[in-house]
Amino acid sequence: MVNPMTYLTLGLFLLACRYNHHVMAEDPDPLQDFCVADEKSKIFVNGFVCKNPKKVSADDFFFRGLGQPGDTNNAVGSNVTAANVMQIPGLNTLGISLVRIDFAVDGINPPHTHPRATEILVLLEGELFVGFVDTNNKLFSKKLEKGDVFVFPKALVHFQQNVGKENAVVISGLSSQFPGVQTIANSLFGAKPPLPDNVLSKAFRISSKLVDSIQAKFD
Ligand SMILES: *[C@@H]1O[C@H](CO)[C@@H](O)[C@H](O)[C@H]1NC(C)=O
């Protein structure tokens, strides 16, 4: 099981994220103690409309959902369990959220970006190879062991790969109530309606037959 030091470390990182908020604003700053998302409101704003503060309770800030591993029996061998404003309405306007990611042996969390968040990951169990690519296409990568931490700067393409002999599990803090995710392969080869064949064949310098066969895997 996870030892208390891990939780302490995680807590300190999340705190650090909050203090940086004023310097590097991510989601908008709150103008009151809290603005719990009113999931029933029909009004569309940036984020969610606040629920009547008199009707707010501790449950709005609570989620019992990261204790169980996600099912990694899928094409990539990983599973992301989110704890963002969709699960915890009290996160609305607070600019922070968590995910748990489980990895089967040889599993990957494929290259993806979070358009609205920097991510700070702590490896709780297993061994991972992780990295991100900057806008000059330079790869920053590292092999992580239990307790190690790695940062993926906002919006940059990144990935994680289980390189150990056991399952791996991480917790990540993200600097948005709803970080968003675009998985590169799925966005390009699994888009609906599909991107034109000649866009993908020229971009990847491959035949349109190969484009079709990759697209077929994302249906
Ligand atoms: C992730 O795990 C959950 C819980 O086991 C499961 O419902 C979901 O289908 C899994 N997602 C993927 C992509 O495998």
The ligand as an SDF file (V2000), in Angstrom:
LIG
                    3D

 14 14  0  0  0  0  0  0  0  0999 V2000
  -11.1390    2.1950  -16.9520 C   0  0  0  0  0  0  0  0  0  0  0  0
  -11.5520    1.5200  -15.8000 O   0  0  0  0  0  0  0  0  0  0  0  0
  -12.9270    1.6900  -15.4900 C   0  0  0  0  0  0  0  0  0  0  0  0
  -13.1720    1.0280  -14.1360 C   0  0  0  0  0  0  0  0  0  0  0  0
  -12.7130   -0.2840  -14.1300 O   0  0  0  0  0  0  0  0  0  0  0  0
  -13.7480    1.1020  -16.6120 C   0  0  0  0  0  0  0  0  0  0  0  0
  -15.1130    1.3110  -16.3450 O   0  0  0  0  0  0  0  0  0  0  0  0
  -13.3850    1.7950  -17.9250 C   0  0  0  0  0  0  0  0  0  0  0  0
  -14.0690    1.1860  -19.0000 O   0  0  0  0  0  0  0  0  0  0  0  0
  -11.8910    1.6740  -18.1660 C   0  0  0  0  0  0  0  0  0  0  0  0
  -11.5380    2.4760  -19.3430 N   0  0  0  0  0  0  0  0  0  0  0  0
  -10.8050    1.9850  -20.3400 C   0  0  0  0  0  0  0  0  0  0  0  0
  -10.4860    2.9270  -21.4570 C   0  0  0  0  0  0  0  0  0  0  0  0
  -10.3860    0.8370  -20.3800 O   0  0  0  0  0  0  0  0  0  0  0  0
  1  2  1  0
  1 10  1  0
  2  3  1  0
  3  4  1  0
  3  6  1  0
  4  5  1  0
  6  7  1  0
  6  8  1  0
  8  9  1  0
  8 10  1  0
 10 11  1  0
 11 12  1  0
 12 13  1  0
 12 14  2  0
M  END
$$$$
